[in-house]
Every structure is written in C-alpha cells, then in structure tokens.
Amino acid sequence: MFLYIQIITILLASLNGIICFTRPLLAIKIQQRFYEKINWKIEPINFAKEIRNTRIMGLISLILAILLTANILIIK
C-alpha cells in the first residue's frame, strides 16, 4: 500500500515538474484560476521573475521525483 502512495507521489511530482518547467505560463494560469475560485485574485509583480521561479520550482519537483524513484529502487 505504501509503495502505491510513493508511485502516485512520483507521478504527480513528475507531472507537476514537467508542466512547471516546460509550460510555466500554463502553470501560472492554473494557479490563478484556482485562487479565483476561492475568491482571491493573484498577479505577479514581475512576470519574468515569476516565470523563472516557476521553472525552478518545476526542476526541483522533477529532481525530487527522481530521488524518490532512486530511493524506492535502492530499498526494494
């Protein structure tokens, strides 16, 4: 059961990382739509900086997914 949770986490982290790294504008738009549903309006002050930070966040998410995968393979 715990292995399934780890696999789902890897898949979600990978998907998040890929979207944020390759399509940062899409990731920002998804976040804005989510916050509008809970009655918040968010806008980046510096759009270029926000795109850069979103790509960095995506890269970190991909790295964590790879490390989790390596952890599963080493332990099993």
VEXDREN-2710 file (C-alpha; in Angstrom, 1 decimal):
% VEXDREN-2710
k/r/px/py/pz
1/MET/0.0/0.0/0.0
2/PHE/2.8/2.4/0.9
3/LEU/4.5/1.6/-2.4
4/TYR/1.4/2.7/-4.3
5/ILE/1.4/6.0/-2.4
6/GLN/5.0/6.6/-3.3
7/ILE/4.4/5.8/-7.0
8/ILE/1.4/8.2/-7.1
9/THR/3.6/10.8/-5.5
10/ILE/6.3/10.3/-8.1
11/LEU/3.8/10.6/-10.9
12/LEU/2.2/13.7/-9.6
13/ALA/5.6/15.3/-8.8
14/SER/6.8/14.4/-12.3
15/LEU/3.7/15.8/-13.9
16/ASN/3.9/19.0/-11.9
17/GLY/7.6/19.4/-12.7
18/ILE/7.1/18.8/-16.4
19/ILE/4.3/21.4/-16.6
20/CYS/6.1/24.0/-14.5
21/PHE/9.4/23.6/-16.3
22/THR/8.1/23.4/-19.9
23/ARG/5.0/25.5/-19.7
24/PRO/5.3/28.0/-16.9
25/LEU/2.6/30.3/-18.2
26/LEU/0.1/27.4/-18.1
27/ALA/1.1/26.6/-14.5
28/ILE/0.6/30.3/-13.5
29/LYS/-2.8/30.4/-15.3
30/ILE/-3.9/27.2/-13.5
31/GLN/-2.9/28.7/-10.1
32/GLN/-4.7/32.0/-10.9
33/ARG/-7.9/30.1/-11.9
34/PHE/-7.7/28.0/-8.6
35/TYR/-7.3/31.1/-6.5
36/GLU/-10.2/32.9/-8.3
37/LYS/-12.5/30.0/-7.3
38/ILE/-11.7/30.7/-3.6
39/ASN/-12.2/34.5/-4.1
40/TRP/-8.6/35.6/-4.4
41/LYS/-7.0/37.4/-7.3
42/ILE/-3.3/36.9/-7.7
43/GLU/-1.0/38.6/-10.2
44/PRO/2.8/38.5/-10.3
45/ILE/4.5/41.8/-9.8
46/ASN/7.4/40.9/-12.1
47/PHE/6.2/38.4/-14.7
48/ALA/9.7/37.5/-16.0
49/LYS/10.8/36.7/-12.4
50/GLU/7.7/34.6/-11.8
51/ILE/8.3/32.5/-15.0
52/ARG/11.9/31.9/-13.9
53/ASN/10.8/30.9/-10.4
54/THR/8.1/28.6/-11.8
55/ARG/10.7/26.9/-13.9
56/ILE/13.0/26.5/-10.9
57/MET/10.1/25.0/-8.9
58/GLY/9.4/22.6/-11.8
59/LEU/13.0/21.5/-11.9
60/ILE/13.1/20.9/-8.1
61/SER/9.9/18.9/-8.4
62/LEU/11.5/16.7/-11.1
63/ILE/14.7/16.2/-9.0
64/LEU/12.6/15.2/-6.0
65/ALA/10.7/12.7/-8.1
66/ILE/13.9/11.2/-9.4
67/LEU/15.3/11.0/-5.9
68/LEU/12.2/9.3/-4.6
69/THR/12.4/6.8/-7.5
70/ALA/16.0/6.1/-6.7
71/ASN/15.0/5.6/-3.0
72/ILE/12.4/3.1/-4.0
73/LEU/14.8/1.2/-6.3
74/ILE/17.6/1.1/-3.7
75/ILE/15.3/-0.1/-0.8
76/LYS/13.5/-2.7/-2.8
END
